[in-house]
């Protein structure tokens, strides 16, 4: 495989990289504007190329992703904000919660964390079925807060939807839906960032504003 060390914002370099024949493009520099310039130049040469780009600002990433999808509706476009992906792990760690992993899902992230039941009115006293909150969180496993769970590094066999997670022992990973969560329980949760905010603070934040929608008009020949 040829290796080029050069300025990818130069169309000549993209030509040398055979961008017109490429199936996918990863743009991962630290410069948001440079990343966008590279993607736009690549799309000019190859409108159907699949693109993943790294962008720091989450609002800018959402706007870019929406605009590129509207401009190239038949091409796969994904933009990821580094700050948005890292924020849930930092927030959970500051609150003393053990974060198992973070999985990007479209414009959001899915956070896997361990939480003790005591002091969580949204979970304590409810069955696993009742504690489920659509689009916010789901209980995956139940253990005892009195027993220290053991963690070991993830191996290729420890995957969940392509995400490598540490192996967690001391938990029941198939608890019955009628199992009532008590103060002495410890659970593994899959949550959104918004769901984590609700669980940690008890305050329900306002919903995220919807992204603008693109409108296409019909053209007569």
Backbone as a ProteinNet text record, in pm:
[ID]
protein_1_A
[PRIMARY]
XXXXXXXXXXXXXXXXXXXXXXXXXXXXXXXXXXXXXXXXXXXXXXXXXXXXXXXXXXXXXXXXXXXXXXXXXXXXXXXXXXXXXXXXXXXXXXXXXXXXXXXXXXXXXXXXXXXXXXXXXXXXXXXXXXXXXXXXXXXXXXXXXXXXXXXXXXXXXXXXXXXXXXXXXXXXXXXXXXXXXXXXXXXXXXXXXXXXXXXXXXXXXXXXXXXXXXXXXXXXX
[TERTIARY]
85.2	0	88.7	70.4	155.5	129.6	234.6	226.3	272.5	186.5	218.6	225.2	333	346.6	348.6	230.5	219.9	94	69.3	-45	-169.9	-262.1	-381.8	-481.5	-463.6	-553	-519.5	-405.9	-364.6	-432.1	-516.3	-582.7	-485.6	-363.6	-263.7	-228.5	-220.4	-188.3	-303	-424.9	-539.5	-541.2	-501.1	-493.1	-388.8	-274.5	-171.1	-219.6	-308.8	-365	-479.4	-505.1	-609.6	-746.7	-777.5	-902.4	-1023.6	-1010.6	-1124.3	-1165.1	-1073.7	-1103.3	-1121.6	-1106.9	-1113.1	-1257.5	-1275.7	-1407.9	-1435.9	-1331.4	-1350.8	-1238.8	-1269.6	-1172	-1184.9	-1072.4	-1066.6	-983.9	-1041.2	-971.7	-961	-840	-824.8	-725.9	-701.1	-607.8	-673.1	-595.4	-645.9	-708.3	-703.8	-753.6	-890.1	-997.8	-1133.2	-1149.3	-1101	-1119.1	-1041.5	-920.2	-841.7	-911.5	-968.5	-1040.9	-1157.6	-1231	-1344.9	-1299.3	-1188.3	-1134.9	-1099.2	-1037.7	-997.1	-1119.4	-1221.4	-1342.2	-1412.1	-1422.4	-1490.2	-1414.1	-1280.9	-1201.8	-1217.8	-1222.6	-1240.2	-1377.3	-1478.6	-1613.7	-1628.7	-1553.5	-1557.1	-1504.7	-1400.7	-1340.8	-1415.5	-1479.3	-1545.5	-1670.7	-1783.8	-1903.7	-1957.5	-1927.8	-1984.4	-1894.7	-1778.9	-1684.8	-1741.5	-1719.3	-1761.5	-1660.5	-1709.8	-1621.6	-1646.6	-1538.8	-1543.1	-1441.7	-1485	-1392.9	-1395.3	-1282.6	-1269.1	-1288.9	-1386.2	-1412.2	-1421	-1366.3	-1364.6	-1497	-1547.7	-1668.9	-1792.6	-1875.9	-1989.7	-2095.1	-2124.3	-2223.3	-2176.2	-2047.7	-1991.7	-1997.9	-1968.5	-1973.1	-2113.7	-2215	-2353.5	-2392.8	-2353.4	-2386.4	-2319.4	-2191.3	-2117.1	-2178	-2208.7	-2265.8	-2398	-2484.2	-2614.2	-2598.6	-2507.3	-2488.7	-2434.5	-2337.5	-2279.9	-2381.4	-2464.6	-2566.4	-2669.5	-2700.8	-2796.8	-2736.5	-2607.1	-2541.4	-2510.6	-2480.7	-2448.2	-2536	-2663.9	-2758.2	-2729	-2653.9	-2626.8	-2492.4	-2423.1	-2293.7	-2304.8	-2227.2	-2228.2	-2133.6	-2187.6	-2109.1	-2124.6	-2013.5	-2016.7	-1914.7	-1955.3	-1861.3	-1867.1	-1752.3	-1743.9	-1675.4	-1738.3	-1678.4	-1597.7	-1467.5	-1381.6	-1429.2	-1464.8	-1507.6	-1637.1	-1730.6	-1857.8	-1840.3	-1748.9	-1725.8	-1656.3	-1568.3	-1493.4	-1571.7	-1666.7	-1735.9	-1803.7	-1877.8	-1944.8	-1848.7	-1733.6	-1636.3	-1581.3	-1550.1	-1499	-1604.8	-1728.6	-1835.7	-1861.8	-1868.6	-1894.7	-1778.9	-1654.2	-1538.2	-1533.5	-1570.7	-1571.7	-1676.4	-1780.7	-1885.6	-1859.7	-1742.3	-1706.7	-1769	-1810.3	-1870.5	-1767.6	-1771.1	-1676	-1730.9	-1662.2	-1705.1	-1641.8	-1724.1	-1674.4	-1638.9	-1713.8	-1685.9	-1786.4	-1752.3	-1838.8	-1848.6	-1971	-1993.5	-2062	-2002.2	-2070.1	-2187.6	-2301.4	-2421.8	-2476	-2453.7	-2491.3	-2435.2	-2520.1	-2469.8	-2452.3	-2491.5	-2478.8	-2383.2	-2383.9	-2300.3	-2382	-2342.8	-2401	-2294.6	-2325.8	-2230.3	-2262	-2160.1	-2175.9	-2107.5	-2182.5	-2129.4	-2188	-2119.3	-2163.7	-2216.6	-2336.3	-2402.5	-2457.7	-2439.8	-2502.8	-2644.6	-2736.1	-2877	-2909.6	-2843.5	-2880	-2877.1	-2987.6	-2994.2	-3035.9	-3083.7	-3130	-3279.5	-3362.8	-3508.1	-3564	-3492.6	-3542.3	-3521.5	-3439.8	-3409.6	-3450.8	-3419.6	-3441.4	-3591.1	-3624.6	-3762.7	-3842.8	-3783.8	-3851.8	-3797.2	-3881.6	-3832.7	-3747	-3669.2	-3585.5	-3671	-3786.9	-3878	-3927.9	-3964.1	-4016.5	-3907	-3782.5	-3672.3	-3624.7	-3662.9	-3621.3	-3685	-3602.8	-3651.7	-3609.8	-3708.4	-3680	-3595.2	-3493	-3400.2	-3313.7	-3315	-3235	-3142.7	-3197.4	-3112.1	-3181	-3098.7	-3146.3	-3051.8	-3109.2	-3029.7	-2985.8	-2853.9	-2799.6	-2767.1	-2720.7	-2679.8	-2697.2	-2713.7	-2735.9	-2638.3	-2578.2	-2490.6	-2514.3	-2426.9	-2439.2	-2332.1	-2371.3	-2273.9	-2178.9	-2215.7	-2128.1	-2014.3	-2028.8	-1922.7	-1847.8	-1716.2	-1638.2	-1627.7	-1677.3	-1671.3	-1529.2	-1493.3	-1359.8	-1362.9	-1262	-1252.2	-1118.5	-1118	-992.8	-998.4	-882.1	-882.4	-962.5	-1016.3	-1098	-1011.3	-1067.5	-1004.1	-1093	-1044.8	-1127.5	-1260.4	-1272.6	-1399.4	-1500.1	-1455.4	-1543.3	-1594.6	-1692.1	-1742.2	-1891.3	-1937.3	-2079.1	-2101.9	-2155.6	-2176.4	-2049.1	-1936.8	-1809.4	-1731.1	-1787.9	-1719.7	-1651.6	-1524.2	-1450.6	-1474.1	-1524.2	-1554	-1470.2	-1435.6	-1371.1	-1465.9	-1412.3	-1493.9	-1530.8	-1659.1	-1707.8	-1766.4	-1712.5	-1761.8	-1842.2	-1919.9	-2001	-2134.6	-2175.1	-2303.2	-2386.5	-2517.9	-2611.6	-2647.2	-2602.8	-2623	-2755.7	-2831.6	-2964.6	-3065.6	-3078	-3173.6	-3316.6	-3411.2	-3551.8	-3603.9	-3692.4	-3745.7	-3823.1	-3873.6	-3947	-3858.5	-3726.3	-3632.7	-3637.4	-3668.8	-3680	-3541.9	-3505.5	-3376.7	-3382.1	-3288.2	-3283.9	-3161	-3158.4	-3049.8	-2914	-2910.7	-2783.3	-2736	-2807.6	-2771.4	-2674.4	-2600.7	-2514.2	-2547.6	-2566.6	-2610.5	-2515.3	-2512.4	-2445.6	-2553	-2534.1	-2632.7	-2576.1	-2663.7	-2635.5	-2719.3	-2655.3	-2727.1	-2681.7	-2766.4	-2726	-2664.3	-2602.5	-2548.7	-2660.6	-2774.7	-2888.7	-2939.8	-2946.3	-2989.9	-2897.6	-2766.8	-2671.3	-2690.7	-2717.4	-2743.7	-2864.5	-2970	-3090	-3059.8	-2986.7	-2955.9	-2866.5	-2768.5	-2672	-2727.3	-2812.5	-2859.8	-3004.7	-3082.9	-3225.3	-3305.2	-3239.1	-3306.2	-3312.2	-3429	-3444.6	-3410.6	-3301.2	-3263.2	-3359.9	-3363.1	-3451.2	-3405.4	-3496.7	-3457.5	-3366.3	-3281.1	-3191.6	-3273.2	-3236.9	-3311.4	-3293.6	-3398.3	-3386.7	-3296.4	-3229.2	-3147.1	-3236.9	-3193.8	-3274.3	-3285.7	-3398	-3420	-3401.8	-3345.4	-3324.8	-3447.3	-3484.8	-3600.7	-3553	-3609.4	-3572.8	-3695.4	-3679.8	-3790.8	-3779.8	-3892.7	-3891.3	-3854.4	-3785.8	-3744.4	-3803.9	-3869.3	-3931.6	-3833.9	-3832.9	-3747.5	-3825.6
-118.8	0	123.8	216.5	336.5	427.8	493.5	587.8	724.2	826	962.8	1049.5	1121.5	1218.8	1356.7	1420.8	1548	1619.8	1736.9	1819.4	1769.4	1709.1	1649.9	1754.6	1882	1986.1	2022.7	1974.9	2000.3	1896.5	1939.2	1843.2	1751.5	1800.2	1716.4	1594.7	1617.6	1507.3	1407.3	1457.5	1366.9	1283.6	1345.2	1269.6	1158.6	1190.1	1088.8	975.7	1010.3	909.4	832	860.6	793.3	807.7	932.8	957.8	927.8	942.5	918	771.2	681.2	538.3	483.9	571.1	525.6	497	401	368.4	441.9	469.9	534	634	731.7	834.9	866.7	859.5	902.2	1029.4	1135.2	1263.6	1295.8	1285.6	1282.9	1385.2	1493.4	1593.5	1674.6	1755.7	1835.9	1967.7	1996	2122.9	2099.6	2152.6	2131.9	2184.3	2305.9	2365.9	2288.9	2243.5	2164.6	2032.8	1970.2	1844.8	1864.5	1974.7	2002	2031	2105.4	2134.1	2004.6	1910.5	1783.9	1705.6	1702.1	1626.7	1687.1	1820.7	1884.5	1859.5	1865.2	1838.3	1693.1	1602.2	1460.5	1434.5	1500.8	1481.5	1537.3	1641.3	1694.4	1590.6	1519.2	1419.1	1286.9	1257.4	1128.3	1149.4	1187.2	1221.7	1108	983.5	871.9	814.5	875.7	820.7	826.8	721.6	719.5	798.3	887.1	979	971.6	965.1	986.7	1094.9	1203.4	1311.7	1342.1	1391.2	1429.9	1581	1621.4	1762.9	1782.8	1893.3	1915.1	1970	2075.5	2142.3	2060.8	2026.2	1937.7	2005.8	2134.1	2205.1	2214.1	2244.5	2251.4	2114.8	2008.4	1872.8	1836.9	1874.2	1844.7	1919.5	2047.1	2126.6	2070.8	2035.6	1980.9	1849.1	1761.6	1632.1	1647.6	1736.8	1759.1	1817.2	1914.5	1979.6	1882.2	1801.5	1706.1	1598.9	1558.1	1458.6	1516.8	1645.4	1708.8	1729.6	1762.7	1788.2	1659.5	1552.3	1423.4	1315.5	1312.8	1221.8	1074.4	1040.1	899.9	852.7	939.4	903.1	893.1	803.5	786.2	887.7	971.9	1075.1	1062.6	1060.9	1060	1160.7	1246.5	1336.9	1308.8	1311.4	1282	1397.4	1446.3	1551.5	1486	1515.8	1457.3	1497.8	1625.9	1672.9	1605	1585.2	1522.4	1375.8	1306.4	1166.3	1148.7	1243.1	1230.9	1280.7	1371.3	1435.8	1337.6	1235.5	1146	1073	1030.2	960.4	1051.6	1176.7	1271.3	1301.8	1323.6	1357.7	1243.7	1121.5	1007.5	982.3	998.8	977.3	1078.9	1204.5	1307.7	1278.2	1204.8	1171.9	1039.3	981.7	860.6	735.1	736.2	618.2	548.8	417	341.2	329.1	391.8	390.6	272.2	188.7	73	106.5	196.8	230.7	329.7	388.9	485.1	445.1	436.9	396.4	510.2	561	663.7	605.3	674.6	633.2	756.2	763.5	881.7	1007.3	1106.6	1230.4	1220.2	1109.6	1095.4	984.5	951.3	843.4	758.2	632.8	541	511.8	536.4	524.9	401.9	320	201.4	228.6	222.1	259.4	172.8	169	95.1	195.3	171.1	264.1	187	241.7	186.3	239.7	153.7	190.1	297.1	292.8	381.1	527.1	598.9	740.5	771.4	670.8	694.5	667.1	769.5	748.2	700.9	724.3	680.2	530.4	467.8	325.7	244.6	294.8	218.5	194.7	69.1	33.3	-6.9	5	-33.7	-167.5	-240.7	-360.5	-319.3	-413	-381.9	-335.5	-397.3	-355.9	-213.6	-181	-47.7	58	18.6	115.3	156.3	80.4	113.8	245.6	336	463.5	475.8	475.7	473.3	592	563.6	664.1	729.1	677.1	736.4	633.5	521.8	421.2	285.3	182.7	45.1	-28.5	-108.8	-191.4	-316.7	-340.6	-456.9	-572.4	-541.8	-645.8	-595.2	-688.8	-654.7	-733.9	-666	-730.2	-669.6	-700.7	-649.4	-545.3	-432.7	-327.8	-371	-476.1	-525	-609.1	-662.4	-743.6	-659.9	-653	-573.3	-648.4	-586	-648.7	-647.1	-750	-760	-719.5	-642.9	-596.8	-642.6	-681.5	-711.9	-649.8	-625.4	-561.6	-642.2	-570.3	-634.9	-718.1	-826.9	-910.4	-911.1	-961.6	-961.8	-1033.1	-1120.5	-1191.5	-1110.8	-1000.9	-920.1	-801.5	-824.1	-717.5	-701.1	-577.9	-545.9	-449.3	-498.9	-414.9	-355.4	-432	-382.2	-304.3	-278.7	-204.5	-302.9	-281.1	-366.3	-317.6	-407.7	-373	-459.4	-406.2	-490.9	-602.4	-718.6	-826.6	-793.4	-794.2	-761.4	-887.5	-928.3	-1047.2	-1006	-1100.2	-1071.4	-1009.5	-1012.8	-956.9	-1065.2	-1052.8	-1137	-1063.7	-1117.7	-1049.9	-1086.9	-1174.7	-1207.7	-1205.6	-1092.1	-1085.3	-1084.5	-1143.7	-1139.2	-996.3	-965.7	-829.8	-787.8	-885.1	-850.9	-829	-843.7	-825.6	-680.8	-660.2	-525.3	-478.1	-357.1	-298.8	-239.7	-281.7	-238.8	-152.4	-92.4	-0.3	-69.8	-200.2	-270.4	-323.1	-291.3	-342	-248.9	-307	-232.6	-280.8	-188.1	-226.4	-173.3	-242.7	-193.8	-134.3	-9.4	62.7	99.3	98.5	163.1	290.2	406.9	533.5	627.7	726	839.3	944.2	1046.2	1155.2	1224.2	1243	1306.8	1218.4	1087	996.2	997.7	1006.8	1013.7	1140.8	1253	1378.2	1363.7	1298.1	1280.1	1193.3	1084.9	994	1059.1	1137.2	1195.3	1315.4	1394.4	1518.9	1512.8	1421	1415.8	1521.9	1602.5	1709.7	1670.7	1681.3	1646.5	1766.9	1759.5	1872.6	1886.9	2005.3	2023.6	1936.8	1895.7	1811.5	1886.9	1812.7	1873.8	1931	2049.7	2106.9	2020.5	2006.4	1924	1989.3	1905.6	1958.5	2010.3	2113.4	2162.5	2055.9	2054	1954.6	2018.9	1941.7	1991.9	1961.3	2054.4	2036.6	2030.9	1937.4	1921.3	1946	2028.6	2055.7	1968.3	1943.1	1862.8	1952.9	1894.5	1970.2	1904.3	1984.4	1932.3	1942.4	1839.4	1840.7	1897
0	0	0	-93.4	-97.4	21.7	70.3	182.3	133.7	151.2	112	237.3	253.2	362.2	297.8	294.9	223.6	270.9	215.8	252.9	180.8	254.9	193.8	147.2	186	134.1	-10.1	-59.4	-197.5	-287.4	-382.5	-472.1	-544.1	-570.2	-637.1	-551.4	-420	-328.7	-324.5	-327.1	-329	-456.8	-567	-692	-680.3	-618.6	-600	-508.8	-416.5	-326.7	-391.8	-519.7	-597.8	-531	-491.4	-419.7	-506.8	-637.9	-726.6	-728.9	-687.8	-686.6	-544.8	-445.4	-306.3	-264.9	-174.1	-122.2	8.3	87.6	218.4	243.2	328.7	363.8	512.8	585.3	725.8	731.2	788.5	799.3	948.3	1004.1	1149.9	1203.5	1130.6	1181.7	1293.5	1361.5	1473.2	1428.2	1300.9	1247	1183	1245.2	1193.2	1051.6	1026.1	893.9	788	823.2	727.7	697.4	799.6	777.8	682	702.5	615.5	472.5	457	322.8	250.8	323	261.9	216.5	303	269.4	148.2	144.3	31.8	-98.7	-93.9	-214.1	-257.7	-159.1	-191.8	-251.1	-199.1	-251.3	-392.6	-424.5	-560.8	-659.7	-617.3	-705.7	-702.1	-589	-571.9	-486	-546.7	-469	-383.1	-416.6	-342.4	-235.6	-209.1	-112.7	29.3	106.6	246.9	328.9	416	487.8	637.9	714.7	859.9	890.2	953.1	985	1134.3	1182.1	1321.7	1332.3	1417.1	1442.7	1593.3	1641.7	1787.2	1838	1773.2	1819.8	1780.7	1879.6	1853.2	1766.6	1791.9	1710	1564.8	1547.6	1412.6	1345.3	1421.5	1366.1	1321.2	1401.3	1364.3	1236.9	1226.9	1108.3	983.8	997.5	883.6	838.5	933.4	899.2	826.1	877.9	814.7	674.4	660.6	530.9	426.6	465.9	371.4	332	427.3	393.8	297.8	316.6	226.1	87.8	82.8	-46.1	-121.4	-46.5	-107.9	-44.1	-78.4	-10.6	-34	-137	-167.2	-112.1	-40	16.6	168.5	226.9	372.6	435.6	524.8	591.3	741.3	814.4	960	1010.6	1103.5	1168.9	1318.3	1383.5	1525.8	1597.6	1705.3	1787	1898.8	1902.9	2005.8	2145	2162.2	2294.5	2337	2243.3	2277.8	2314.5	2245.3	2275.7	2410	2445.2	2570	2690.9	2670.4	2783	2878.1	2831.6	2926	3018.1	2966.2	3049.6	3157.7	3121	3219.4	3325	3279.2	3372.9	3470.7	3420.9	3507	3603	3553.2	3638.6	3752.1	3723.8	3827	3934	3896.7	3991.9	4062.2	4042	4113.8	4057.4	3932	3871.4	3783.1	3782.4	3700.7	3559.4	3465.1	3326.4	3255.6	3195.4	3122.7	2978.5	2918.5	2779.6	2725.1	2612.5	2545.2	2398.6	2347.1	2208.7	2133.3	2025.6	1945.7	1870.4	1875.4	1803.3	1732.1	1600.4	1524	1590.2	1623.6	1682.4	1832.3	1893	2036.9	2075.4	2204.8	2255	2351	2361.6	2457.8	2561.5	2688	2796.8	2880.2	2907.6	2991.6	3124.9	3234.3	3364.2	3474.6	3587.8	3705.9	3808.1	3860.6	3952.5	4071.8	4193.1	4312.7	4324.6	4368.6	4371.7	4475	4590.2	4700.6	4655.9	4676.8	4644.3	4502.9	4429.7	4292.5	4284.8	4308.2	4308.7	4175.9	4066.1	3936	3915.7	4004.4	3990.2	4112.8	4230.7	4353.9	4378.4	4408.9	4437.7	4315.5	4197.9	4073.7	4024.5	3952	3885.6	3767.1	3714.2	3598.9	3481.7	3466	3358.7	3381.4	3505.7	3536.1	3532	3561.6	3566.3	3427.6	3326.2	3189.5	3145.9	3092.9	3042	2896.8	2808.3	2665	2622.9	2543.2	2490.1	2597.5	2721.3	2828.3	2893.9	2946.6	3009.3	3014.3	3031.5	3046.4	3141	3231.9	3322	3246.9	3244.1	3174.7	3268.3	3389.8	3483.5	3625.7	3720.2	3860.9	3947.3	4044.8	4142	4278.8	4372.4	4509	4533.7	4593.3	4624.5	4735	4811.5	4917.5	4865.6	4745.7	4685.7	4583.5	4598.3	4504	4372.9	4266.6	4134.7	4082.4	4010	3954	3806.9	3766.7	3628.9	3572.2	3448.8	3380	3241.8	3180.1	3048.6	2948.4	2849.7	2748.3	2654.8	2606.5	2507.1	2383.4	2268.3	2147.4	2163.8	2262.9	2281.3	2361.9	2424.1	2508.8	2428.8	2343.6	2258.8	2276.4	2259.3	2259.3	2145.7	2035.8	1918.7	1864.2	1875.6	1826	1929.2	2048.2	2153.4	2247.2	2274.3	2366.8	2509.1	2595.4	2733.5	2827.3	2946.5	3044.3	3088	3122.1	3174.1	3319.1	3351.4	3485	3545.9	3660.3	3727.6	3850.4	3903.5	4021	3988.3	3861.2	3817.9	3750.8	3766.8	3694	3565.5	3451	3323.7	3257.9	3321.6	3270.9	3385.7	3451.9	3563.5	3511.3	3585.7	3542.2	3541.7	3448.6	3436.8	3561.3	3637.6	3759.3	3879.6	3863.9	3975.6	4022.7	4152.6	4208.8	4253.7	4216.9	4251.3	4391.3	4477.7	4616.8	4643.4	4763	4799.2	4800	4827.3	4831.8	4698.1	4591.7	4459.3	4388	4298.4	4206.8	4066.4	3972.3	3837.5	3732.4	3619.9	3499.2	3410.1	3370.5	3290.2	3154.3	3055.2	2927.2	2925.5	2918.3	2926.1	2815.7	2787.6	2704.7	2795	2734.4	2815.8	2893.3	2828.1	2894.9	3007.9	2984.1	3089	3208.6	3182.9	3293	3374.7	3306.4	3378.2	3470.9	3421.9	3503.3	3625	3604.5	3714.5	3819.5	3773.1	3866.1	3941	3878	3938.7	3982.8	3925.3	3955.4	3883.5	3799	3725.5	3578.8	3518.5	3377.8	3291.3	3214.5	3128.6	3012.6	2951.9	2835.4	2720.6	2632.5	2518.5	2424.5	2355.1	2257.1	2141.8	2090.5	1978	1855	1772	1651.7	1548.7	1471.6	1363.7	1251.6	1180.5	1067.5	961.1	893	788.4	652.2	561.5	425.1	341.1	257	169.5	25.2	-45.8	-185.8	-270.5	-370.8	-462.2	-586.1	-647.4	-771	-888.7	-984.4	-1102.4	-1226.1	-1304	-1426	-1541.7	-1623.2	-1740.9	-1859.2
[MASK]
+++++++++++++++++++++++++++++++++++++++++++++++++++++++++++++++++++++++++++++++++++++++++++++++++++++++++++++++++++++++++++++++++++++++++++++++++++++++++++++++++++++++++++++++++++++++++++++++++++++++++++++++++++++++++++++

